[in-house]
Amino acid sequence: MIQTVTDLTQTPFDPELSPGAYNAVNTCLRIQPSEKVTLITDNETREIAASLAQELVAVGSPFHSYVLEDVAARPLSGLPAEIAEDMETSQVSIFAVKVQRNELKSRMEMTDIVNRRRMRHAHMVNINRQIMLEGMRADFNHVDALSRKVMDIVTRASKIVARNPAGTDLAADMNHDYKWIKTSGIISPDKWGNLPGGEVFTTPGEVNGTYVVDGVVGDYLCEKYQDLGNQPLSIQMKNNRITEVFSENKELEQEFWDYTHTDENSDLVGEFAIGTNLGLKHVIGQILQDEKFPGVHIAFGNPYGFHTGAQWYSSTHIDVVGTHFDIWVDGQQIMQKGEFLIEA
């Protein structure tokens, strides 16, 4: 087994991380002893990566691990060449890193390799101890069963309406040329997945109305602003584009506006999603977990067209998460006050 500088198999870690690591390696990725793995981490997340490495050792899978600070300067300007080269000979990859601002390009380069080679890839951006002890301990087989039930309903839908007590009131018209994707935590070669998993998503045809973010916003803004329950961000949309944003927190308001106007498509609704991770009971201020919270979340920017079929592109992608949703799919209510009305 080749290591760079840091040997993760010799890095101590809290045994409380092991159940979540076991879930990632054995339930979500279902790694086999014959499969080679590329494990990518950084100094901030090294203990969690060590718990993942221990599970890979237990499986007997050969793997190469990389601590980013050992091979490149941060923030990353691109995916380090030796990591890219290693991924070219792996069947599975795991990215457990606390990302820094302006590193999205490097992650896109990584997922380009994943998509092209149809690798099973676990995207654990900003994974932390709390997520490992909460979202990563979910019963992902149950989450997958619920996600399949939601998929059965939404893939035929023409219109989805969502409202919540914070003031969200939006209507999303679906484009049947775009595919719905299930990322329930059970990862296949068809679509790499964020862990913890638990969502179904598509690129919408057109979204109109208001989305009030009383949960969290994504990317680097998530860590900065955390839970927005006390100072929500209101986003007005018309013809699938942002027309206005408002928050009592003017710094957040301006940063979000600037982020969603980075390029000509950064303000387009690129993702419409329904969270299905039943193990989550509250938002925690971490987008990796919070976007799986049961309800509707949307994202502006890159539509993941490789998977959904959308023909446009953006260099940015930022999720927004609200809580306590009512959801109607072509008039059928499937969620009330944040609780699903359908059974897996």
NORTAHU-V605306 format. One record per pair of residues at least 12 apart in sequence whose ideal C-beta (glycine too) atoms are under 7 Angstrom apart, sorted by sequence separation. I is the first residue (numbers start at 1). J is the second residue. D is the distance in Angstrom with one decimal. If there is no record, write none. Layout:
i,j,d
I,J,D
I,J,D
This chain:
i,j,d
53,65,6.0
71,83,6.9
159,171,6.1
160,172,4.7
185,197,2.7
216,228,6.3
233,245,6.4
234,246,4.6
245,257,5.4
280,292,6.1
302,314,4.6
39,52,6.3
159,172,6.9
184,197,5.1
185,198,6.0
215,228,6.5
234,247,6.9
280,293,4.9
301,314,4.0
324,337,5.5
325,338,5.8
39,53,6.3
159,173,5.6
160,174,7.0
183,197,5.3
184,198,6.0
214,228,5.9
233,247,4.5
280,294,7.0
302,316,6.6
324,338,4.5
95,110,6.6
158,173,6.9
159,174,6.9
213,228,5.5
214,229,5.3
232,247,6.8
277,292,3.8
301,316,4.0
302,317,4.1
323,338,6.3
49,65,6.9
158,174,5.7
183,199,5.6
217,233,6.5
231,247,5.9
275,291,6.4
277,293,6.9
278,294,6.8
301,317,4.2
66,83,5.3
157,174,5.3
231,248,5.1
275,292,4.8
301,318,6.0
182,200,5.1
214,232,4.5
231,249,4.6
242,260,5.7
275,293,4.8
276,294,6.5
299,317,5.7
300,318,5.6
37,56,5.9
181,200,6.8
213,232,5.8
233,252,6.2
275,294,5.1
299,318,6.1
180,200,5.8
181,201,5.6
212,232,5.1
213,233,4.2
233,253,7.0
275,295,5.5
299,319,4.3
46,67,6.3
93,114,6.4
181,202,6.8
64,86,5.1
180,202,4.5
212,234,5.0
213,235,6.9
274,296,5.9
275,297,6.2
297,319,5.7
298,320,6.1
179,202,6.5
233,256,6.3
297,320,6.3
37,61,5.4
39,63,5.4
43,67,6.4
178,202,5.3
210,234,6.3
211,235,4.8
273,297,5.2
297,321,4.5
31,56,6.9
42,67,6.1
75,100,4.0
88,113,7.0
155,180,5.0
178,203,4.6
210,235,6.9
242,267,4.2
273,298,6.9
297,322,7.0
33,59,5.9
35,61,5.6
36,62,5.0
37,63,3.9
38,64,5.9
39,65,4.2
40,66,5.2
41,67,5.7
42,68,4.4
43,69,5.2
74,100,5.5
75,101,6.2
87,113,4.9
93,119,5.6
99,125,5.5
154,180,5.8
210,236,5.7
211,237,7.0
241,267,5.1
272,298,5.5
296,322,7.0
25,52,6.4
33,60,4.0
36,63,6.7
42,69,6.1
75,102,5.3
76,103,4.8
78,105,6.2
79,106,4.7
92,119,6.3
99,126,6.3
225,252,5.4
241,268,5.8
271,298,6.1
295,322,6.2
24,52,6.2
31,59,5.5
33,61,5.6
40,68,7.0
75,103,4.9
78,106,5.3
91,119,6.3
92,120,4.8
93,121,4.7
94,122,4.7
95,123,5.4
96,124,4.2
97,125,6.5
98,126,5.4
209,237,6.2
240,268,5.7
271,299,3.8
291,319,5.1
293,321,6.2
295,323,6.2
26,55,7.0
32,61,7.0
68,97,6.5
84,113,6.3
90,119,6.6
91,120,6.9
95,124,6.1
151,180,5.9
175,204,6.9
208,237,6.0
240,269,5.0
269,298,5.6
270,299,5.7
296,325,5.3
21,51,4.0
25,55,4.0
31,61,5.2
76,106,4.0
79,109,4.1
94,124,6.7
95,125,7.0
174,204,6.3
175,205,3.4
207,237,5.3
208,238,5.7
270,300,6.3
291,321,5.6
293,323,7.0
295,325,3.9
17,48,6.0
21,52,4.9
25,56,6.2
78,109,5.9
79,110,5.1
96,127,5.2
151,182,5.4
173,204,6.9
174,205,5.5
208,239,7.0
269,300,6.1
270,301,5.2
290,321,5.0
296,327,6.0
172,204,4.6
173,205,4.6
237,269,6.5
268,300,6.5
270,302,5.5
271,303,6.5
287,319,5.8
14,47,6.9
18,51,5.7
21,54,7.0
22,55,5.6
173,206,4.7
206,239,6.2
207,240,5.4
267,300,5.9
270,303,3.6
271,304,7.0
13,47,4.5
17,51,3.9
21,55,4.9
25,59,6.3
148,182,6.9
206,240,4.7
221,255,6.1
266,300,6.4
11,46,5.9
147,182,5.0
172,207,4.7
221,256,6.6
266,301,4.9
11,47,6.8
204,240,7.0
265,301,6.7
13,50,4.3
147,184,3.9
170,207,5.9
171,208,5.7
13,51,4.7
170,208,6.7
171,209,5.7
221,259,6.9
283,321,6.5
11,50,3.8
170,209,3.3
217,256,6.3
6,46,6.9
144,184,4.0
169,209,5.2
170,210,6.2
260,300,4.9
283,323,6.5
8,49,5.5
143,184,5.0
144,185,6.6
169,210,5.3
170,211,5.7
8,50,4.8
52,94,6.1
143,185,5.5
144,186,4.7
168,210,6.1
40,83,6.1
167,210,6.2
168,211,5.2
295,338,5.9
9,53,5.5
52,96,6.4
140,184,6.6
168,212,4.7
270,314,6.5
294,338,5.8
8,53,4.0
38,83,6.9
140,185,3.6
167,212,4.2
140,186,6.0
154,200,6.5
166,212,4.1
268,314,6.8
294,340,6.5
49,96,5.0
138,185,6.9
265,312,5.7
270,317,6.6
9,57,6.2
38,86,5.0
48,96,5.5
164,212,6.9
166,214,4.1
265,313,6.7
266,314,5.2
38,87,4.9
151,200,5.3
265,314,3.9
150,200,5.3
266,316,4.6
45,96,5.1
263,314,5.7
38,90,4.4
45,97,5.7
263,315,5.3
36,89,6.3
37,90,5.9
45,98,5.4
147,200,5.5
262,315,6.4
263,316,6.8
36,90,4.7
40,94,6.8
44,98,4.0
143,197,6.6
262,316,4.8
36,91,5.9
37,92,4.6
38,93,4.4
39,94,5.0
40,95,4.8
41,96,4.9
42,97,4.8
143,198,4.9
35,91,4.2
37,93,6.8
41,97,5.9
42,98,6.1
227,283,5.8
8,65,4.8
35,92,5.5
37,94,6.7
40,97,6.4
140,197,6.3
259,316,6.4
138,196,6.1
227,285,4.7
242,300,6.6
260,318,6.6
136,195,6.6
226,285,3.7
259,318,5.8
136,196,5.0
138,198,6.9
1,62,6.2
6,67,4.3
31,92,5.6
135,196,3.3
1,63,6.7
2,64,5.2
3,65,6.2
4,66,5.5
5,67,6.9
207,269,4.5
4,67,6.8
29,92,5.8
222,285,6.8
6,70,5.8
222,286,6.6
5,70,4.1
122,187,6.2
131,196,6.5
204,269,5.7
207,272,6.7
222,287,4.4
4,70,4.8
166,232,5.6
4,71,6.0
120,187,5.0
167,234,6.6
170,237,6.9
203,270,5.9
216,283,5.9
120,188,6.6
203,271,6.5
204,272,4.1
215,283,4.5
120,189,5.9
123,192,6.1
216,285,5.8
218,287,4.3
119,189,6.9
123,193,6.6
201,271,5.3
202,272,5.8
118,189,4.1
121,192,3.6
122,193,6.6
123,194,4.7
124,195,5.1
201,272,6.5
216,287,5.7
123,195,6.9
201,273,3.6
122,195,4.8
200,273,6.7
199,273,4.9
200,274,5.4
216,290,4.9
199,274,6.5
215,290,5.8
199,275,5.1
200,276,6.6
198,275,6.0
199,276,5.9
114,192,4.9
198,276,4.7
215,293,6.8
48,127,5.7
198,277,2.8
197,277,7.0
111,192,6.2
196,277,6.1
218,299,7.0
45,127,6.1
48,132,6.0
235,320,6.8
211,298,6.1
29,120,5.5
207,298,6.9
184,276,6.5
199,291,6.5
29,122,5.7
196,289,5.8
199,292,5.5
28,122,6.4
194,288,6.2
198,292,3.6
197,292,6.6
196,292,5.9
24,122,5.9
219,318,5.0
172,272,5.2
203,303,4.1
218,318,4.6
217,318,6.5
218,319,3.7
218,320,6.9
217,320,5.3
203,308,4.2
216,321,5.0
202,308,5.6
215,321,3.6
203,310,4.0
213,320,4.5
215,322,5.3
213,321,6.6
214,322,5.4
215,323,5.3
211,320,6.3
213,322,5.8
214,323,5.6
212,322,6.1
211,322,6.6
20,132,3.9
24,136,6.5
28,140,6.0
20,133,6.7
23,136,5.6
27,140,5.3
23,137,6.7
17,132,5.1
20,136,3.2
191,307,5.5
16,133,6.3
20,137,5.6
23,140,6.5
19,137,5.5
101,220,4.7
154,274,7.0
150,274,5.7
150,276,6.0
181,307,5.2
181,308,6.5
179,307,6.7
147,276,4.6
179,308,5.3
146,276,5.0
178,308,4.8
179,309,5.5
178,309,5.0
146,278,6.5
177,309,6.1
178,310,5.9
143,276,5.8
143,277,5.5
162,296,4.2
143,278,6.2
142,278,6.6
138,277,5.6
139,279,7.0
138,279,3.3
135,277,6.2
137,279,6.8
135,279,6.2
134,279,6.9
135,280,6.0
130,284,6.0
135,289,4.3
168,322,5.5
131,286,6.0
134,289,6.9
166,322,6.2
28,185,5.1
131,288,6.2
135,292,6.5
28,186,6.3
29,187,5.5
128,286,6.5
131,289,4.8
164,322,5.4
28,187,5.4
164,323,6.6
165,324,5.6
126,286,6.0
164,324,5.1
127,288,6.2
164,325,4.9
126,288,5.1
164,326,6.9
125,288,5.4
162,325,5.6
163,326,5.0
124,288,6.9
162,327,5.2
28,195,5.9
160,327,6.7
161,328,4.5
160,328,7.0
28,197,6.6
160,329,5.3
24,195,5.7
159,330,6.0
157,329,4.8
158,330,5.9
157,330,5.3
154,329,5.9
153,329,5.4
153,334,6.3
115,306,5.3
149,342,5.5
146,340,6.8
149,344,5.4
146,344,3.8
145,344,3.8
142,344,6.2
